Amino acid sequence: MRPTHVLATALVALAGCGSRGNGDLDHLAANPKPFGTPIAQQTNPAHRLPNGAPFVADGVVVVAVDSYDETQDGKSIGNVYVQDPVQPTPWSGLTLFKPTPNPPDLALTPGQGVDVAGPFDAFTGPSTSPPFPSGIILPEVKQGSISMSYEGEAPAPVDVTVDDFTDTNKAMQYVGRLVRMKNVQVGAFQGSRQQAYISGPSGASNVQLAGQLMPLAPYAGGPLKGGQTLKSVTGVLNYFYTPFQLCPRTSADIEQ
């Protein structure tokens, strides 16, 4: 694991920005939020909260807001992905399933510091399907609240390789976090959800490039073709059975 460092959000959290909603920076400056690892402290398997327990994480960072309806039926929209501001920290990513913004008109964007509260959901898979294998759970807060804490910058991604996904259980530490894979080749896009396996310098991976947060083929920066080698792909790592899904947020996350 690389040396721990604090994301850029922490460095600018108390900068002179305007106040709105619960993000009153004058109040924050008088009583600053500590930058820590509240998500990892509650989701790491070594000391994970029980299912349904109250979950509170103040001062975490928004990495993505799902405003793209990948299934085109209104059912795959509204999730928010947050992570601890201190990175790299294993098990520091969290999915907010259909959270309630406070105030209701709060516009969420990557880089914002937010406070999260709600019931912890150790999601083991949909009720209509078999559970995830090997006791795997996806940490979520289900229909909780999210409010502004501070204004910052988009977090830097954590670099991962094909080899980091050989063991599914170990690779779960990256889920919900912003990660980057360099020098990868994209396989053929398949299915209506535009997913393609990624291969790295050491071979095939257990990761698919997935159009969960944006359309991939074609995308705003130009056509993305199967067999193409990319300098890097950045995105939120997701899990829904095997394989993992690497989900770019905008065309800027795909470096050709």
KERO-562172 format. One line per field, with one value per atom (N, C-alpha, C): atom name; x, y, z. Coordinates in Angstrom, 3 decimals, padded with zeros to 6 digits. Each point is the difference from the previous one (the first is absolute). Layout:
BEGIN
at (CA_...) .
X (X_...) .
Y (Y_...) .
Z (Z_...) .
END
This chain:
BEGIN
at (N_CA_C_N_CA_C_N_CA_C_N_CA_C_N_CA_C_N_CA_C_N_CA_C_N_CA_C_N_CA_C_N_CA_C_N_CA_C_N_CA_C_N_CA_C_N_CA_C_N_CA_C_N_CA_C_N_CA_C_N_CA_C_N_CA_C_N_CA_C_N_CA_C_N_CA_C_N_CA_C_N_CA_C_N_CA_C_N_CA_C_N_CA_C_N_CA_C_N_CA_C_N_CA_C_N_CA_C_N_CA_C_N_CA_C_N_CA_C_N_CA_C_N_CA_C_N_CA_C_N_CA_C_N_CA_C_N_CA_C_N_CA_C_N_CA_C_N_CA_C_N_CA_C_N_CA_C_N_CA_C_N_CA_C_N_CA_C_N_CA_C_N_CA_C_N_CA_C_N_CA_C_N_CA_C_N_CA_C_N_CA_C_N_CA_C_N_CA_C_N_CA_C_N_CA_C_N_CA_C_N_CA_C_N_CA_C_N_CA_C_N_CA_C_N_CA_C_N_CA_C_N_CA_C_N_CA_C_N_CA_C_N_CA_C_N_CA_C_N_CA_C_N_CA_C_N_CA_C_N_CA_C_N_CA_C_N_CA_C_N_CA_C_N_CA_C_N_CA_C_N_CA_C_N_CA_C_N_CA_C_N_CA_C_N_CA_C_N_CA_C_N_CA_C_N_CA_C_N_CA_C_N_CA_C_N_CA_C_N_CA_C_N_CA_C_N_CA_C_N_CA_C_N_CA_C_N_CA_C_N_CA_C_N_CA_C_N_CA_C_N_CA_C_N_CA_C_N_CA_C_N_CA_C_N_CA_C_N_CA_C_N_CA_C_N_CA_C_N_CA_C_N_CA_C_N_CA_C_N_CA_C_N_CA_C_N_CA_C_N_CA_C_N_CA_C_N_CA_C_N_CA_C_N_CA_C_N_CA_C_N_CA_C_N_CA_C_N_CA_C_N_CA_C_N_CA_C_N_CA_C_N_CA_C_N_CA_C_N_CA_C_N_CA_C_N_CA_C_N_CA_C_N_CA_C_N_CA_C_N_CA_C_N_CA_C_N_CA_C_N_CA_C_N_CA_C_N_CA_C_N_CA_C_N_CA_C_N_CA_C_N_CA_C_N_CA_C_N_CA_C_N_CA_C_N_CA_C_N_CA_C_N_CA_C_N_CA_C_N_CA_C_N_CA_C_N_CA_C_N_CA_C_N_CA_C_N_CA_C_N_CA_C_N_CA_C_N_CA_C_N_CA_C_N_CA_C_N_CA_C_N_CA_C_N_CA_C_N_CA_C_N_CA_C_N_CA_C_N_CA_C_N_CA_C_N_CA_C_N_CA_C_N_CA_C_N_CA_C_N_CA_C_N_CA_C_N_CA_C_N_CA_C_N_CA_C_N_CA_C_N_CA_C_N_CA_C_N_CA_C_N_CA_C_N_CA_C_N_CA_C_N_CA_C_N_CA_C_N_CA_C_N_CA_C_N_CA_C_N_CA_C_N_CA_C_N_CA_C_N_CA_C_N_CA_C_N_CA_C_N_CA_C_N_CA_C_N_CA_C_N_CA_C_N_CA_C_N_CA_C_N_CA_C_N_CA_C_N_CA_C_N_CA_C_N_CA_C_N_CA_C_N_CA_C_N_CA_C_N_CA_C_N_CA_C_N_CA_C_N_CA_C_N_CA_C_N_CA_C_N_CA_C_N_CA_C_N_CA_C_N_CA_C_N_CA_C_N_CA_C_N_CA_C_N_CA_C_N_CA_C_N_CA_C_N_CA_C_N_CA_C_N_CA_C_N_CA_C_N_CA_C_N_CA_C_N_CA_C_N_CA_C_N_CA_C_N_CA_C_N_CA_C_N_CA_C_N_CA_C_N_CA_C_N_CA_C_N_CA_C_N_CA_C_N_CA_C_N_CA_C_N_CA_C_N_CA_C_N_CA_C_N_CA_C_N_CA_C_N_CA_C_N_CA_C_N_CA_C_N_CA_C_N_CA_C) .
X (000.841_-000.841_000.876_-000.346_000.786_-000.140_000.927_-000.099_-001.314_-000.543_-001.270_000.184_-000.944_-000.002_-001.435_-000.191_-001.330_-000.341_-001.205_-000.434_000.002_000.005_000.011_-001.200_-001.085_-001.185_000.326_000.854_000.328_000.779_000.813_000.849_-000.773_-001.158_-000.755_-001.323_-000.217_-001.305_-000.390_000.979_-000.312_000.285_000.133_000.239_-001.226_000.195_-001.110_-000.978_-001.037_-001.042_-001.326_-000.975_-001.307_-000.680_-000.994_-000.740_-001.307_-000.445_-001.295_-000.427_-001.297_-000.529_000.750_000.395_000.760_001.494_000.398_001.415_000.479_-000.398_000.386_001.462_000.870_001.425_000.459_-000.748_000.348_-000.157_-001.101_-000.226_001.054_000.346_000.977_001.369_000.375_001.310_000.107_-001.137_000.009_-000.004_-000.450_-000.094_000.313_001.268_000.327_-000.224_-000.377_-000.174_001.375_000.164_001.253_000.009_001.144_000.110_000.542_-000.817_000.377_-000.513_-000.334_-000.429_-001.279_-001.054_-001.218_-000.681_000.130_-000.611_000.735_001.330_000.789_-000.158_-000.141_-000.145_-001.293_-000.956_-001.294_-000.306_000.811_-000.282_001.075_001.183_001.053_-000.505_000.164_-000.509_000.501_001.158_000.553_-000.859_-000.767_-000.839_-001.216_-000.650_-001.128_-001.244_-000.744_-001.270_-000.970_-000.867_-001.036_-001.022_-000.612_-001.003_-001.133_-000.352_-001.069_000.421_001.271_000.478_000.080_-000.132_000.144_001.416_000.086_001.289_000.115_001.098_000.262_001.441_000.174_001.339_000.029_000.698_000.099_001.263_-000.112_001.165_000.557_-000.838_000.465_-000.160_000.549_000.111_-000.868_-000.747_-000.780_000.946_-000.078_000.811_-000.844_-001.292_-000.858_-001.459_-000.795_-001.447_-000.604_-000.791_-000.556_-001.255_000.195_-001.124_-000.263_000.677_-000.159_-000.795_-001.103_-000.888_000.432_000.914_000.576_-001.014_-001.043_-001.009_-001.145_000.025_-001.006_-001.428_-000.144_-001.335_-000.266_000.897_-000.172_000.396_000.514_000.310_001.474_000.846_001.435_000.529_-000.505_000.392_-000.153_000.835_-000.182_001.021_000.817_001.006_001.111_000.602_001.139_001.132_001.219_001.166_000.903_000.364_000.861_001.154_001.073_001.140_000.636_000.813_000.720_000.975_000.201_000.939_001.454_000.342_001.381_000.194_000.878_000.233_001.498_000.432_-000.850_-000.343_-001.256_-000.482_-000.900_000.344_-000.859_-001.392_-000.993_-001.383_-000.569_000.458_-000.413_-001.032_-000.583_-001.030_-001.380_-001.012_-001.354_-001.002_-001.003_-001.103_-001.169_-000.511_-001.204_-001.166_-000.857_-001.115_-001.172_-000.237_-001.112_-000.056_001.069_000.025_-000.930_-000.343_-000.820_000.908_000.133_000.828_-000.643_000.851_-000.453_000.869_-000.571_-001.395_-000.350_-001.292_-000.433_000.593_000.358_000.539_001.528_000.621_001.455_000.481_000.850_000.565_001.350_000.100_001.214_000.920_001.295_001.002_001.250_000.808_001.237_000.906_000.576_000.894_-000.620_-001.319_-000.646_000.211_000.204_000.003_-001.416_-000.420_-001.380_-000.036_-001.107_-000.296_-001.091_000.176_-000.911_-000.548_-001.280_-000.601_-001.149_-000.137_-001.087_000.270_-000.900_000.204_001.035_000.929_001.009_-000.629_000.262_-000.538_001.155_000.194_000.996_-000.638_000.015_-000.734_000.665_-000.749_000.539_-000.541_-000.738_-000.572_-001.508_-000.607_-001.454_-000.747_-001.175_-000.792_-000.467_-000.013_-000.467_001.112_001.226_001.154_000.761_000.887_000.841_000.882_000.407_000.890_001.366_000.722_001.361_000.821_000.944_000.781_000.969_000.385_001.054_-000.296_-001.284_-000.355_000.301_000.195_000.319_-001.199_000.282_-001.050_000.447_-000.983_000.247_-000.454_000.923_-000.398_-000.848_-001.155_-000.897_-000.642_-000.445_-000.961_-001.268_-001.077_-001.231_-000.965_-000.293_-000.967_000.303_001.280_000.410_-000.025_000.645_000.048_001.422_000.112_001.303_-000.094_000.969_-000.006_001.395_000.054_001.265_000.842_001.311_000.917_001.084_000.587_001.006_000.109_000.667_000.228_001.471_000.286_001.379_000.193_000.930_000.301_-000.246_-000.164_-000.196_001.188_-000.247_001.091_000.870_001.243_000.909_-000.289_000.062_-000.261_001.161_-000.311_001.010_000.356_001.279_000.423_-000.105_-000.602_-000.126_000.452_000.287_000.426_-000.891_000.178_-000.733_000.192_001.224_000.311_-000.750_-000.462_-000.732_-001.377_-000.445_-001.342_000.003_001.157_000.092_-000.832_000.058_-000.765_-001.187_-001.205_-001.197_-000.196_000.195_-000.217_000.941_001.271_000.949_-000.312_-000.460_-000.285_-001.198_-000.846_-001.160_000.401_001.252_000.468_-000.028_-000.055_000.007_-001.403_-001.009_-001.351_-000.516_-000.625_-000.538_001.011_001.248_001.059_000.331_000.654_000.453_001.357_000.081_001.229_000.390_001.251_000.511_000.821_-000.218_000.797_000.719_001.304_000.815_000.372_000.183_000.473_-000.834_-001.287_-000.913_-000.590_-000.344_-000.666_-001.445_-000.887_-001.428_-000.435_-000.727_-000.520_-001.244_-000.691_-001.205_-001.136_-000.714_-001.153_-001.161_-000.641_-001.082_-001.197_-001.181_-001.222_-000.490_-001.240_-000.619_000.626_000.731_000.614_001.434_000.457_001.295_001.137_000.259_001.072_001.050_001.259_001.100_001.091_000.568_001.077_001.253_000.754_001.251_001.164_001.023_001.234_001.141_000.919_001.152_001.278_001.149_001.290_000.240_-000.566_000.237_-001.120_-000.945_-001.043_-001.405_-000.955_-001.404_-000.283_-001.077_-000.356_-001.406_-000.329_-001.333_-000.818_000.234_-000.640_-000.569_-001.193_-000.600_-000.118_000.246_-000.334_-001.506_-000.686_-001.462_-000.597_-001.086_-000.698_-001.111_000.353_-001.008_-000.230_001.032_-000.103_000.009_000.272_000.020_-000.087_-000.498_000.024_001.433_000.390_001.388_000.254_-000.917_000.285_-001.181_000.072_001.128_-000.156_001.065_-000.086_000.462_-000.150_000.159_001.382_001.023_001.348_000.367_-000.908_000.285_-000.330_-000.002_-000.380_001.015_-000.520_000.815_-000.244_001.029_-000.169_000.648_-000.601_000.600_001.351_000.964_001.345_000.914_-000.558_000.767_000.826_001.238_000.851_-000.107_-000.234_-000.183_001.159_000.397_001.060_-000.452_-001.257_-000.540_-001.511_-000.614_-001.439_-000.197_-000.717_-000.335_-001.493_-000.391_-001.422_-000.274_-001.264_-000.433_-000.042_000.569_-000.046_-001.285_-000.710_-001.246_000.079_-000.906_-000.068_-001.456_-000.280_-001.321_000.198_000.288_000.497_001.344_000.459_001.291_-000.244_000.752_001.204_-000.306_001.091_-000.134_-000.302_-000.579_-000.273_000.755_000.795_000.675_-000.846_-000.514_-001.032_000.503_000.444_000.381_-001.198_000.288_-001.071_-000.243_001.078_-000.094_001.093_-000.007_001.025_001.396_000.108_001.310_000.652_-000.782_000.546_000.655_-000.135_000.544_001.098_001.244_001.154_000.469_-000.117_000.354_001.470) .
Y (-001.192_001.192_001.240_000.983_001.214_000.826_000.934_000.819_000.758_000.129_000.695_001.490_000.573_001.436_000.479_001.271_000.570_000.577_-000.263_000.490_001.514_000.521_001.450_000.670_-000.761_000.578_000.511_-000.721_000.415_001.303_000.204_001.173_001.273_-000.150_001.185_000.089_-000.895_-000.069_001.299_000.691_001.204_001.260_-000.153_001.159_000.904_001.226_000.947_-000.256_-000.777_-000.287_000.458_000.158_000.424_-001.068_000.407_-000.925_-000.370_-001.240_-000.427_-001.221_-000.086_-001.168_-000.264_-001.287_-000.355_000.178_000.613_000.186_001.380_000.515_001.327_-000.042_000.506_-000.118_000.915_001.065_000.817_-000.813_-000.741_-000.874_-001.105_-000.529_-001.087_000.477_001.217_000.508_000.118_000.291_000.126_-001.360_-000.997_-001.340_-000.997_-000.060_-000.770_-001.495_-000.628_-001.451_-000.668_-001.074_-000.753_-000.806_-000.068_-000.813_-001.361_-000.994_-001.329_-001.088_-001.132_-001.179_-000.583_000.792_-000.508_-001.127_-000.016_-001.090_-001.309_000.032_-001.214_-000.539_000.891_-000.435_-000.779_000.168_-000.657_-001.087_-000.076_-000.987_-001.061_000.227_-001.015_-001.297_-001.129_-001.274_-000.344_000.549_-000.303_000.567_001.065_000.605_000.664_-000.697_000.553_000.136_001.063_000.181_-001.127_-000.367_-000.978_000.611_-000.852_000.454_000.745_001.174_000.792_000.963_-000.060_000.889_001.439_000.994_001.405_000.265_000.693_000.320_001.508_000.557_001.439_000.194_000.796_000.308_001.471_000.814_001.432_000.319_000.962_000.491_-000.944_-000.890_-000.887_000.707_-000.586_000.690_-000.669_000.800_-000.509_-000.302_-001.210_-000.344_-000.125_-000.289_-000.098_000.081_000.567_000.057_-000.649_-001.036_-000.733_000.709_000.784_000.671_-000.562_-001.121_-000.639_-001.287_-000.094_-001.155_-001.081_-000.872_-000.987_-000.986_-000.300_-000.951_000.679_001.341_000.783_-000.313_-000.309_-000.282_000.738_000.910_000.780_-000.700_-001.238_-000.774_000.056_000.424_-000.013_001.427_000.774_001.391_000.426_000.935_000.572_-000.399_-001.033_-000.377_001.048_000.135_000.886_-000.835_000.231_-000.741_000.960_-000.386_000.823_-000.842_000.678_-000.704_000.867_-000.653_000.726_000.993_001.173_000.978_-000.406_-000.847_-000.456_-001.242_000.102_-001.085_-000.211_-001.207_-001.170_-000.729_-000.311_-000.720_-001.137_-001.259_-001.119_000.114_-000.465_-000.069_001.392_001.002_001.375_000.536_-000.861_000.426_-000.427_000.758_-000.277_000.411_-000.842_000.321_000.529_001.156_000.544_-000.310_-000.923_-000.439_000.958_000.779_000.956_000.855_000.771_000.838_001.212_000.579_001.218_001.199_000.942_001.185_000.920_000.627_000.960_001.255_001.112_000.226_-000.723_-000.089_-000.772_000.479_001.293_000.528_-000.049_-000.720_-000.122_-000.683_000.682_-000.554_-000.631_-001.295_-000.729_-000.137_000.229_-000.160_-000.638_-000.704_-000.591_001.041_-000.356_000.874_000.648_000.024_000.594_-000.868_000.675_-000.700_-000.059_-001.152_-000.175_-000.792_000.156_-000.810_-000.984_-001.250_-001.082_-000.660_-000.308_-000.718_-000.852_-001.191_-000.879_-001.425_-000.920_-001.399_-000.677_-000.715_-000.747_-001.241_-000.195_-001.154_-000.853_-001.162_-000.955_-000.776_000.600_-000.528_-001.268_-001.085_-001.293_-000.423_000.898_-000.315_000.174_000.130_000.185_-001.215_000.228_-001.086_-001.009_000.414_-000.888_-000.861_000.139_-000.735_-000.657_-000.947_-000.588_001.059_-000.182_000.974_000.033_001.096_000.091_-001.181_-000.509_-001.165_000.324_-001.034_000.074_001.009_000.250_000.912_001.456_000.355_001.374_000.906_001.194_001.001_001.313_000.773_001.320_001.022_000.781_000.965_001.130_000.237_001.051_000.692_001.223_000.638_000.159_-000.574_-000.081_001.102_000.869_001.086_000.818_000.362_000.856_001.467_000.844_001.430_000.404_001.060_000.534_001.517_000.650_001.448_000.548_001.265_000.644_000.208_-000.241_000.181_001.020_-000.104_000.956_-000.102_000.988_-000.006_-000.258_-000.881_-000.338_-000.290_-000.879_-000.389_-001.491_-000.409_-001.415_-000.806_-001.140_-000.789_-000.634_-000.249_-000.686_-001.499_-000.670_-001.447_-000.793_-001.188_-000.937_-000.939_-000.142_-000.863_-001.469_-000.781_-001.443_-000.697_-001.279_-000.793_-001.227_-000.699_-001.246_-000.972_-000.047_-000.956_000.273_001.230_000.334_-000.660_-000.593_-000.571_-001.517_-000.608_-001.458_-000.666_000.556_-000.511_000.938_-000.499_000.843_000.570_-000.805_000.472_001.151_-000.092_001.072_001.236_-000.233_001.121_000.820_-000.559_000.741_001.263_000.086_001.186_001.254_-000.174_001.140_000.428_-000.771_000.275_001.317_000.797_001.287_001.127_-000.324_001.005_000.393_001.131_000.459_-000.627_-000.823_-000.711_000.289_-000.323_000.207_-001.207_-000.456_-001.070_000.576_-000.246_000.558_-001.074_000.442_-000.857_-001.277_000.192_-001.133_-000.100_-001.222_-000.247_-000.371_000.587_-000.235_-001.077_-000.994_-001.051_000.451_-000.946_000.319_000.398_001.064_000.416_-000.952_-000.398_-000.973_000.446_-000.362_000.237_001.431_000.191_001.313_000.995_-000.508_000.887_000.383_-000.371_000.439_-000.333_-001.283_-000.425_-000.768_000.188_-000.646_-000.347_-001.198_-000.396_000.825_000.226_000.744_-000.970_000.168_-000.763_000.959_-000.448_000.827_-000.617_000.601_-000.525_-001.448_-000.434_-001.376_-000.957_000.484_-000.894_000.480_-000.919_000.328_000.308_000.741_000.383_-000.460_000.136_-000.305_001.290_000.902_001.314_000.288_000.560_000.469_001.520_000.621_001.400_000.062_000.808_-000.046_001.397_000.078_001.257_000.202_000.032_000.201_001.472_000.822_001.416_000.909_-000.558_000.759_-000.980_000.437_-000.875_-000.164_-001.206_-000.247_-000.059_-000.531_-000.191_000.460_001.162_000.935_000.901_000.686_000.920_001.369_000.989_001.386_000.311_-000.706_000.290_-000.679_-000.774_-000.709_-001.469_-000.776_-001.420_-000.835_-000.863_-000.917_-001.397_-000.653_-001.254_-001.159_-001.178_-001.197_-000.261_-000.433_-000.247_001.211_001.133_001.223_-000.017_000.490_000.138_001.427_000.123_001.299_000.293_001.261_000.396_-000.206_000.339_-000.216_000.092_-000.638_000.118_000.242_001.058_000.331_-000.179_-000.444_-000.137_-000.544_-000.056_-000.607_-001.510_-000.730_-001.454_-000.502_-000.837_-000.555_-001.518_-000.625_-001.465_-000.429_-000.945_-000.626_-001.392_-000.943_-001.315_000.193_-000.993_000.107_000.290_000.876_000.676_001.340_000.681_001.372_000.905_001.183_000.971_001.295_000.442_001.287_001.006_001.011_000.872_001.433_000.396_001.400_000.917_001.245_000.958_000.935_000.407_000.849_-000.423_000.601_-000.330_000.344_000.954_000.380_-001.136_-000.989_-001.153_-001.015_000.180_-000.950_000.678_-000.416_000.591_-000.926_000.474_-000.846_000.162) .
Z (000.000_000.000_000.000_-000.824_-000.081_001.284_000.248_001.219_000.038_001.199_000.178_-000.249_-000.738_-000.179_000.021_000.275_000.057_-001.353_-000.476_-001.294_-000.039_-001.229_-000.187_000.652_000.147_000.634_001.396_000.713_001.361_000.007_-001.029_-000.027_-000.293_-000.670_-000.373_000.734_000.948_000.645_000.683_000.550_000.746_-000.800_-001.331_-000.853_-000.006_-000.417_000.021_-001.106_000.270_-000.969_000.577_-000.859_000.464_000.821_000.768_000.843_-000.658_000.224_-000.494_000.779_000.248_000.697_001.284_000.204_001.185_-000.208_-001.122_-000.281_000.385_001.132_000.462_000.422_-000.866_000.272_001.131_000.279_001.160_001.277_000.057_001.154_000.044_-001.169_-000.063_000.487_-000.374_000.402_001.519_000.631_001.447_000.693_-000.719_000.572_-001.118_-000.453_-001.203_000.160_-001.126_-000.012_000.003_000.737_-000.100_-001.289_-000.673_-001.202_000.400_-000.135_000.456_-000.897_000.612_-000.758_000.614_000.127_000.652_-000.759_-001.327_-000.762_000.267_-000.149_000.216_001.414_000.962_001.387_000.234_-000.903_000.191_-001.027_-001.075_-001.045_-000.171_000.557_-000.074_000.625_-000.681_000.527_001.398_000.379_001.320_001.126_-000.307_001.042_-000.644_-000.884_-000.751_000.871_-000.255_000.694_-000.352_000.924_-000.337_-000.951_-000.776_-000.956_000.721_-000.513_000.577_001.089_000.411_001.063_-000.502_000.889_-000.409_-000.509_-001.123_-000.621_-000.095_000.497_-000.082_-000.470_-001.042_-000.506_-000.409_000.788_-000.271_-000.791_-000.922_-000.726_-001.035_-000.557_-001.063_-001.346_-001.064_-001.284_-001.064_-000.736_-001.132_-001.163_-000.538_-001.169_-001.264_000.135_-001.185_000.408_-000.894_000.156_-001.245_000.187_-001.131_-000.512_-001.051_-000.648_-001.391_-000.324_-001.300_000.172_-000.658_000.125_-000.987_000.439_-000.918_-000.553_000.769_-000.464_-000.747_000.007_-000.725_000.440_001.280_000.519_001.314_000.347_001.206_001.283_-000.092_001.198_000.393_-000.918_000.294_000.035_000.931_000.122_001.463_000.430_001.323_001.043_-000.259_000.986_000.063_001.175_000.201_000.583_-000.489_000.479_000.767_001.221_000.847_000.516_000.398_000.584_001.075_000.829_001.043_-000.630_000.632_-000.553_000.129_000.960_000.156_-000.860_-000.997_-000.940_-000.182_-000.382_-000.238_001.291_000.177_001.173_-000.458_000.279_-000.394_000.611_-000.726_000.472_000.304_-000.734_000.287_-000.982_-000.848_-000.931_000.463_-000.381_000.454_-001.074_-000.211_-000.894_000.821_-000.389_000.620_-000.928_000.425_-000.833_000.171_-001.059_-000.036_001.269_000.256_001.201_-000.129_001.127_000.049_000.267_-000.955_000.235_001.040_000.791_001.006_-000.107_-000.525_-000.386_-001.296_-000.337_-001.169_-001.319_-000.094_-001.251_-000.054_000.913_000.014_-001.281_-000.752_-001.230_000.319_-000.159_000.357_-001.207_000.221_-001.043_000.597_-000.823_000.509_000.637_001.123_000.726_001.209_000.087_001.162_001.246_001.118_001.271_000.532_000.464_000.456_001.300_000.706_001.175_-000.382_000.389_-000.370_001.256_-000.002_001.125_-000.515_000.571_-000.393_000.427_-000.322_000.380_-000.888_000.631_-000.759_-000.611_-001.287_-000.723_-000.502_000.596_-000.479_-001.143_-001.192_-001.149_-000.531_-000.016_-000.448_-001.357_-000.669_-001.298_000.030_-001.184_-000.054_000.512_000.563_000.586_-001.036_-001.272_-001.070_-000.584_000.519_-000.529_001.139_-000.318_001.051_000.634_001.258_000.640_-000.678_000.226_-000.520_000.531_-000.783_000.434_001.133_000.719_001.028_001.096_000.263_001.068_-000.280_-001.264_-000.361_000.253_000.556_000.190_-000.642_-000.460_-000.546_001.032_000.599_001.034_-000.596_000.577_-000.452_001.201_-000.227_000.884_-000.820_000.497_-000.781_000.399_-000.972_000.182_001.257_000.145_001.103_-000.405_000.775_-000.292_-000.351_-000.799_-000.381_000.011_000.655_000.120_-000.236_-000.385_-000.327_001.249_-000.142_001.119_-000.336_-001.199_-000.458_-001.514_-000.597_-001.444_-000.268_-000.925_-000.295_-001.466_-000.317_-001.365_-000.167_-001.246_-000.277_000.531_000.627_000.568_-001.076_000.342_-000.913_000.029_-001.157_-000.013_000.584_000.469_000.476_-001.144_-000.299_-001.102_000.390_-000.880_000.192_-001.279_000.115_-001.153_-000.142_-001.095_-000.242_001.153_000.527_001.062_001.297_000.199_001.217_000.053_-001.101_-000.060_-000.160_000.230_-000.086_001.089_001.207_001.132_000.225_-000.261_000.077_001.390_001.029_001.369_000.350_-000.386_000.270_-000.836_-001.223_-000.898_000.449_000.870_000.486_000.765_000.444_000.722_-000.874_-001.343_-000.917_-000.435_000.324_-000.482_000.582_-000.856_000.409_-000.022_-000.296_-000.024_-001.440_-000.159_-001.307_-000.274_-001.050_-000.324_-001.445_-000.322_-001.361_-000.423_-001.239_-000.596_-001.210_-000.084_-001.077_-001.025_-001.253_-001.086_-000.106_-000.254_-000.087_-001.399_-000.369_-001.277_000.259_-000.782_000.154_-000.981_000.497_-000.857_-000.752_-000.594_-000.766_000.942_-000.355_000.795_-000.248_001.080_-000.105_000.817_-000.457_000.752_-000.105_000.443_-000.063_000.966_001.018_000.988_-000.351_-001.186_-000.510_000.960_000.196_000.878_-000.797_000.365_-000.701_001.000_-000.118_000.907_-000.270_001.069_-000.065_000.166_-000.833_000.142_000.298_000.854_000.344_-000.517_000.315_-000.460_000.397_001.127_000.452_-000.408_-000.810_-000.501_000.304_-000.120_000.195_001.462_000.225_001.358_000.332_001.273_000.484_000.091_-000.974_-000.001_-001.383_-000.026_-001.236_000.026_-001.147_-000.186_-000.199_000.806_000.007_-000.145_-000.768_-000.216_001.007_001.286_001.046_000.323_-000.201_000.347_-001.220_-001.169_-001.252_-001.158_-001.165_-001.176_-000.491_-000.392_-000.367_-001.501_-000.767_-001.420_-000.847_-000.642_000.112_001.217_000.408_001.114_-000.480_000.864_-000.420_-000.571_000.435_-000.469_-001.304_-000.576_-001.232_000.138_-001.098_000.057_000.770_000.829_000.780_-000.550_-000.518_-000.714_000.748_-000.148_000.547_-000.625_000.808_-000.481_000.127_000.385_000.135_001.276_-000.079_001.176_000.526_001.296_000.629_000.942_000.050_000.936_001.439_000.261_001.333_-000.026_000.983_000.231_001.491_000.312_001.384_000.198_001.165_000.261_001.388_000.333_001.255_-000.196_000.938_-000.079_000.635_-000.729_000.501_-000.031_000.717_000.021_-000.027_-000.905_-000.036_-000.581_000.882_-000.381_-000.716_-000.741_-000.676_-001.474_-000.642_000.469_000.667_000.389_000.476_-001.186_000.308_-001.041_000.294_-000.977_000.087_-000.770_000.690_-000.550_-000.139_-001.204_-000.214_000.212_000.408_000.266_-001.170_-000.674_-001.179_-000.980_-001.185_-000.996_000.480_000.943_000.528_000.783_000.426_000.725_-000.924_-001.310_-000.968_-000.795_000.230_-000.667_-001.113_-001.243_-001.157_-000.389) .
END
